[in-house]
Amino acid sequence: MQELFEETSVNGMRLPNRFFRSATWEGLATPDGASTERLVGVVEKLAEGGVGLIITGHGYVSREGQAGPWQMGYHDDALLPGLEDLARAAHRHGSRIAAQMAHAGAHAAAKLTGREALGPSPARKDGVPSCREMGRPDIERVVRAFAEAATRARRAGFDAVQIHAAHGYLLSQFLSPATNRRSDEYGGSLANRSRIVLEIVRATRAAVGSDYPILIKLNSEDFIEGGFSVGEMLDVSSQLQGEGVDAVELSGGTLNGASGFTPVRPGAIPREKEGYYRDAARRFKERVGLPLALVGGIRSAEVAEQLVAEGVADYIALCRPLICEPDLVKRWRSGDRSMSACLSDNRCFRPAIAGKGLRCLLWDK
């Protein structure tokens, strides 16, 4: 257990332990994407609970990339005061904080934003066009938006940024042959499909400098017929290492209804099934020299310890368990190694959808 709580470093960012809070949608921002006291409170509890690196809920880098209501944004300098509050809340208790930057692409909430949804290729939902294909000016604008968002995060005092390229959002849509049907330099081969991701990494690195950690979240695979595969993930990860990415968080599944698995699978998780993507993680560690955070179905201290001890992952990323118990890491460190109380029933999203913010309903009386 000691290895889980040793101090490590990612490009100069000192981490007090090997636990990440994996990003989610908290549903607690203002309609303009600004932080609120309740959102600061979420970060405060996670930091008090001993989480080493708190990754904020996915925040949109440009307004047409907003995925839903009450979502955080990084698209405007007016948001800086609230972002500064989040950074201070994490630092007060010795945690580090990273800004997850995202664009929803074809899954953007066009009715909410009043802006046309964009994607690598035209998409349809229920027979109705849901996004238009991005032209070169759109791509260039989105690349700039990620770099500018990262600059805001650094100015606000965040310790790192994470580029969201998983779960069927825009960058994942470009990576996947199931959703990218382009015939230009951004489609076809994996080298072309990954081009926008690499351009964003380069622009972000140029914006924040060499001494600032850039993380990325990738799918291990899409679990869709003809989708992004484990082999492609390994190839892209090798490219990202060459471009100066500092760490990868490995996840899987998409929002696509045809996906065999969604990123937040419901249902009880037997001990032997914890760590959904551990086989892909093993292959990653055999081939790629980057630090790896593994998320997905990890519910017990013993499995977390095993994954690190066996070299399957360098960091353990938790999402729903920390919604249920923000102090889980602190509890495990104290010697109470009992399994997370999280039932993986996804009921925590119900209040968020109702506009009341993400919270666990297990403790309701």
N, C-alpha and C positions, 0 to 999 in steps of 0.2 A: 504493500500500500504506500510505502514511503516514496516510491518512484512517481506516483501520481501527484505528489505534493512538493516535488523538487522545483526549484526555480530554473527557468529556461529563458532563451532569448531568440527573438525573430527579428533580424535586421536591426539590432539595437533596442528593440522593445522588450523590456524585462517582464516576464510573466511569472507570477507567484506560484502557479501550479499548472497542471496540464488540462484544465477544464475550460471549455468554451461554452458560452451561451450561444446556441445557434439561432440565427435570425428568424423572426416570424412577424406576422402582422398583428400589432397590438390593438389597432382600432381606437387609438387614444389621441391622435393628432387633431389639430384644428382643420376646418375645411380647406385652408390654404397650405396645409402640410407642416405647420409649426408645432413645436413641442408644447406640452402642457404640464401642469403640476403633477397630474396623474402619471404621465409618461416618465417624468423625472423620478417619481416614486417607484416605478417598476425597476428602473436602473439602480436606485438606491438600495432596494431590497436585495437585488441580485448581488450587488457589491458587498453588502452586509453579510450575505449568505456565502461569501467566499469564492465566487466565480472569478477565475483568473482573467479571462478576456470576455467582455460582454459585447456581442455583435448586435447592433441595433436592428430593429425590424426593417424589412426592405424599404428603402426610400427612393422615390422616383427622382431621376436626374433632369427630366424635362416634363412639362405638364401633360403632353399627349401620352407619356409613358406611365401615367398613374394607373394602378391596378384596381383601386377601389376607394371607398370613402374612409375618411379619418386616417389616411396613410401618411407617414412622414415624407417630407420632401427635402431635397438638397439643391433645389433649382434656383434659389434666389438668395441674395445677400441679406434680405430682410429676415431670414430664418436663423441667422447667426446667433442672436441672443439666446434663443431656445436651445440651440445645439451646444452652446457654451455651458448652459445649465446641466445638460446631460453629461458632458465630460467632467464637470466638477463633481457631480453626484457619484460617478464611478471612482474618481481619484480620491475622494474623501475617505474611502475605505480600502484603498490599496489595489483596486482592480484597474485593469486597462480596458479601453473601449475602442471599438472599430465601427466605422460607418459602412453599412451594407448599401451599395449603390445599385439601382436596378432600373430597368425599363420593361414594361409589360408587353410591348409589341402588340401582337394580334389579340392578346388578352386584356388590353387596356380598356378602361371604363369610358368609352367615347361619349355615352349619354351624360355622364357625370361631368366630364371636362369640357364638352362641347367641341372637342378636337378630333380629327380623323385618326383612327387607329392605324398604325404602321406595322409592317412585317417584312420579312425577306421575300415573301411571295404572297400573292392574293390569297385570302382565306375566306371560307364561307362557314356560317353557323346557321343551322336550320334552314339551309337553302338561301340565306341572305348574306351578301358580302359583309365580312366583319373587319377587314382591313385592306389597305392598298399596298402594293409593292413599293418598297423604298427605292428612290432614285439616288444617284450619287450625292446630290446636295443634302438629302435627308441623312444619309450615312455619315457624311462629314459633320453635320450638325450634331448628331447623337454622339459621335466620338468626342467632339469638343465639350458636350454637356457632361460626359463622364469625367473628363479632366477637370472641368471647372467645379464640379461637385466635390471632387477629391480635394481641391484647393480650399474650398469652404470648410470641409471637415478638418483639415489641418489647422486652418486659422482658428477654428472653434476649440481647438485643444484635443481633438481626437488623436489617439495613438497610432491608428492605422485605418486603412480602408479595405473593404472587400467588394470585389466586382462580382455581381450575381449573374452567373452564366449557366444556371441550372433550372430545373422545374418547368421547362416549357415557356419561360419568358423570352424576351427578344433575342438575347445572345444565344440561348439554348435553341431557339427557333432557327437561327442561322447555322448552328452547328449540326443540326439534325437533318439528314436527307429526307426525312418524312415530311418536313415542313419547309425546307429550302429547296425550291425547284427552279432556281435561277440558272441562267446560262451564261452569265457574265463572270467577271473575276471574283465575285462573291458567292458563287454557286458551283455545284458539280463536285470537284475533288475536295477532299478534306482540307487541303492547303487553301483552297478558295473559301470554303465554308467557315474556316477559322480566321479568315483575314480580318474581319471587323473586330474580333476579340483581341487579336494581336495589336491592331491599330489603337484600340482603346488602352491597352496596357502600355504601349509606347507613349501615347499622349499623356496618360496619367503619370507615368514615371517622369516625363519631362516637366510636368506641372508641379509635382511634389518634391522632386529631388531624389538623389540616390540613397539618402539616409532615412527614408520613410517607408514603413512596411506596406506592401501591396499584397493582399490575399485575394484569392479567387475561389468561388464556389462552383463546382462542376458536377454534372451527373456522372455517375459510374456508367449508367446506360439509361435509355428512355423507357424501356419495357414496352415499346411500340414496334409493330412490324415495320421493318425498314428504317428504324430510328437509329439514333446515336448509340454506338456500341462500346463495350469495354475496351476493345482494341483501339478504337478511335480516341477514347478518353486518354489512353496511355500516350498516343502520338501527340495529342494536343498538349498534354501535361509536359512532355519533353520540350515542345516548342516554347511553352510558357516559362520553363526553367531558363531557357536560353535568352528570354526577353527580360529576365530580372524579377519575375514574380517570386515572392518570398515564402509562400505557403499555400496549400490547396486544402479546401474542405470538400470532402467527397459525399455526395448524396445520390439521389436517383428518383426516377419517375417524373411525370409531368401532369399538368392540369388537363391535358387532352383526355377526353372521355374514353378513347381507345387504349389508353395506357394500362398495362397489366397491373401496375402499382402506382399509387399516388404518393407524393412525398410524405404525407401524414397518414399512414395506414391505420385504420381502426382495428380494434380487437386485442385480446390478451396476447402477450408475447412470452412464450416459454423460454426458459433460460437458454436452451440450446439454439434458439432462433434469434437471440439478441445480436445486434450488429448486422443489419440487413445486408450491408455491402462489404462485409469483411473479406470475401474472396477477391473482389476487385481491388480492395485495399492492399492485400498481399501482393498482387501483381504490380500495383503501383510502386510499392516499396522495393520490389526486386529490380525495377527498371528506372525509376525517377528519383533523383537525389534531393527532392524538396521535402520539407516537413509536411506531414499529413494529419489533418484533423478528420475524424470519422464521426458522422452523425447517422442516426437511424436505428431506433429500437433498442438502445442501450438503457437498461433499467436497473442493473445491479453493480455494486462496487466490485464484485469479484470479476465480472466480465470486463469492466473498464480496466481493471488491473491487469488482466490476462492480455488484453489487446495491446497495451503498452509494453508489457514485459516480453511478449513474443515478437515485438517489432512490427505488428500489423498497423499500428497507428502511433503517432507521436503525441496527439492530443485527442481528448474525448469531448465531442460536441453534444450537448443536450438541449432539447427544446421543450417538449411537453412535460418532461419531469420537473423542469424548473418553473413552468407555469403552475404546476401542482405544488411544488415545494421550492420556493426561491432559496431556501437555506439548505438544500440537499447536500451541496459540497461541504459545507461547514459541519453538517451532521455526520457525514462519512468520515471527515477528518477527526471528529471527536471520538471515533471508535464505534459509533452506532452504524454498522454496515448493513442494516436491513434494507431490503429492496425499495426502490422508489414506490411511493403510494399511487403513482399515476396509473390509471386504468386504460389509457390509450383509447378512450371512447370518443374523443374529439368533441365532447360537450362543451369544452372551454371556448369553442368558437361561437357558440350560440349567443352569448351576451355581446360579443364583438359585432356580430351581424346585426344585432338589434340596436347598435349604437351605444352600448354601455361599456365597451372595452373588453378585452380578452381577460378571462379569469377562470380558474378551476371551480367547478360546481360541486366537487367532492365534499367540500367542507360546509356546504350550505345546510342549515338545519331546517 
